[in-house]
Structures are given as C-alpha cells and as structure tokens.
Amino acid sequence: MANFTISRCNFPFIFLLSSFYFLTLTLIAEPISSSGPKPLNNSSNPNFDSEIALLGDAALAGGGSYVNLTRPSVSSSGLLLRRKPFKFLDGNLSNPTSFSTEFAFSMTPDGGDGLLLVFAPGDLGSRLSGKGPFGIKGDDRFLGIEFDTEMNGDMNDLNANHIGVDVGSFVSLAVGNVSELNLVLNSGEKLKCWIDYDASSKRLEIRLGKMDDSRPYTPITAYGIDMSGMWRGEDVYVGISSSNSNGNSSQISSVYSWNFRLRNVPKSMHSLPVNPRGYVDGHGESLSVQKRGICPLTVLAGMIFVTGCGALVAFVMLFLWAIIISRHTEFPAEFSPKPVEFRYEKIDVVVEKDAHGIK
C-alpha cells in the first residue's frame, strides 16, 4: 500500500519529465526553417532585393549592412531565400527564361562547408535541415553552384578551394579551381561572384573576382544545361545557403549584397551570348553589364591588319600613278637634226643652131 502511494505521488513528475523529453526530441527533429522566413528589411541596405528573406541562423549584422548565414558554432546553418518563385518556361511553354545574378560574400578561415547558390522546385525553405552539405537536404531535383572550402574525397572534390556545379547530387559535374585566380574562398576577403544562364545557348557561366573588381571576361567554369527541360513550367525558388556540418566547424559565412534578375528570350533569337545587352528584366530595369576587358593580342592583331591594309593601298596607288604618268610624258630626243634650207634658181639656157640646125 505504501509503495502504491509513492507511485501515485511520483506519477505527475514522471509524466512531466516524459512530456518534456518528447517535446525536446520533436524540436530537435523539426527543420530549422519551421519558424518561417523572416523578411529582410532592405531599406537600410539597397544591395539586397526586396523579395529576400532570412531562414535558420541567417541574421542581419553590421547594423543591417550585411547578413551572416552562420554563427561560429557547430551545426549552424542559414539560408537567404528569394521568396518570389519563377518559371523557366512561360504559360505557353514557348519563351524560355534566362537569369543573371551576382552577390558579394566572405568566409572566415575556420572550417566549414562554404556557400551554395541553390535552385529547386517547391518549398526550398523546407530543405534547410542543418544537416548534410551546406545545410540543404539534397535530392535529384536541384541545381547548386558550390563555393566549397572543404576537401571531400567522396564528392570527388578538386581541393578545398574550388567552385563546382552540382545537379541532383553534390558530386560536381564541372569544377573551377579558385587557386588559379590567386584567390582563397575562406580567407576572410570579400569576393564577388557573377552567375549567368542563357536559355538560348543552354549555357551556365560562373565568374569570380574581388569585391571591387570589374566583371571578369573569362568564366572560372561553365556548364551546358537545359534548365527549361529540367523544370519546364514549375515554380522554382533560389537561395544562398551555408552550414557548419562538421564537428569542428565554426566558419562564419557572410553575404554583403545579392541581386537576381530574370529575362525572357524570344523564340526568334538564337545563340545569344550570356547576359546580352539591351534586355530588360521583369522589374523594368536594365541589366547592368560590365565592359569586356581589352585583350592585348586582339589589339596587336588589329594593328597588324590595319598596317597591312594601308601598305597594300599605298602600293596600288603608286602602281596606278606610275602607269598614268608614263602615258602622258614626252621624253626629248638625244640628237635633234638641223633644218635644211633649199634655194631654187632659174637658169636660162641659150641654144645656138648652125646652118644645119645642129649646134
């Protein structure tokens, strides 16, 4: 009877303890984005588009001038999400959509996954789990451009300082070595990336440079892909994610600006270069295009061509001049004969006859 009384007294405590335990497990298992996206108030920083929201550990820093995607702690992950979806094909499935995006970022030298620009249909925020590469739950229907600062042999990584194009898995199909640009992704230096997709040529190009540098002419890597064929008329979301999935990770990934622009390519236009001039995005704003750098070899070839053409024209002119002058020029003779004067005189002839009529 005494034992029964003790059990009844301990029952509420055991019940509360069990409830707290299961509630804790539920919160841990719940995705980080369960609290919903937090709109980014870009009134203090026009370097971010108005459609961008923060998920997970992503938070404003520096008085709202930039965004930290991760905290210096283990299992930290965050996502910058463009809340407005878009389609790679319009309602008539006729005019494919191209895009141009650029963002500035930095990563501290501490260990971490790096950054990922990710495209996926459906709810991209629900993929932010805080586990796996870059904090994103991958499947076979996503496209990612990774800025990887970790060497992973299972992913066939080139090194711990590369950019890769991922389609459906984190095994990169195209890789660019950032070390060849004399840059380090996680040096803490502010870098800038330009990513362009042209639907007519089905080509994706990635460029990288320092934050204050102009847009490079040559991409660090490129990949041929038909995004219109992948998702056709589905709603597609885009975001920038980062995470510290390793046990020793404490990397802070920061984003200082992000702009994303769409453009539709008419069917009458074929094989246009990526980021063509003269297009206007959906907001009625002209796409900014940096001028291409001047190649010394191109200048030298042009100078040689112009010089050759000038020499050829001069030779033809001299030849024609020589022909024309030779036809109209009279050369004096070396010896000129003196004129001869003729004088005529009248001679009277007297004929005398003899008697026989003979002189």
MODABEL-V463078 format. One line per field, one symbol per residue. ss: DSSP state (@ for helix, = for strand, . for the rest). phi: phi as a letter, one per 20 degrees, with the letter a starting at -180 (. if undefined). A space follows every 10 residues. Layout:
# MODABEL-V463078
ss = ???
phi = ???
This chain:
# MODABEL-V463078
ss = .@@@@@@@@@ @@@@@@@@@@ @@@@@@@@@. .@@@@..==. .......=.. .=====..== =....===.. ......==== ======..=. .....===== =======... ...======= =...@@@=.. ..@@@=.... .=======.. ..@@@..... .======... ...====@@@ @......... ========.. ..======== .......... ====..@@@@ @....===== ===....... ..======== ====...... .........= .....=.... .....@@@@@ @@@@@@@@@@ @@@@@@@@@@ @@@@@@@... .......... .......... .........
phi = .ffffffffe ffffffffff ffffffffff gfeffnfdge fefebffdff eecdcmefbf bmmnebcefc dfbfmebbbe defefbdecf feldefddbc bbbdbbcfff frfodbecdb fmffffefdn cngmmdfebe cbccdededc ecffelffae bbdcddcmbe efebccefff emccfdenff dccdcccdff elcdcccbaf geeffffeff bbbebdffff cleffddcbd cbbdeffdfb fddccdabcc cdbddfffdc lffflffnec efemdffecf fffeegffff ffffffffff ffffffffff fffffffddd efffcdfffd edcdcededd dddefendf
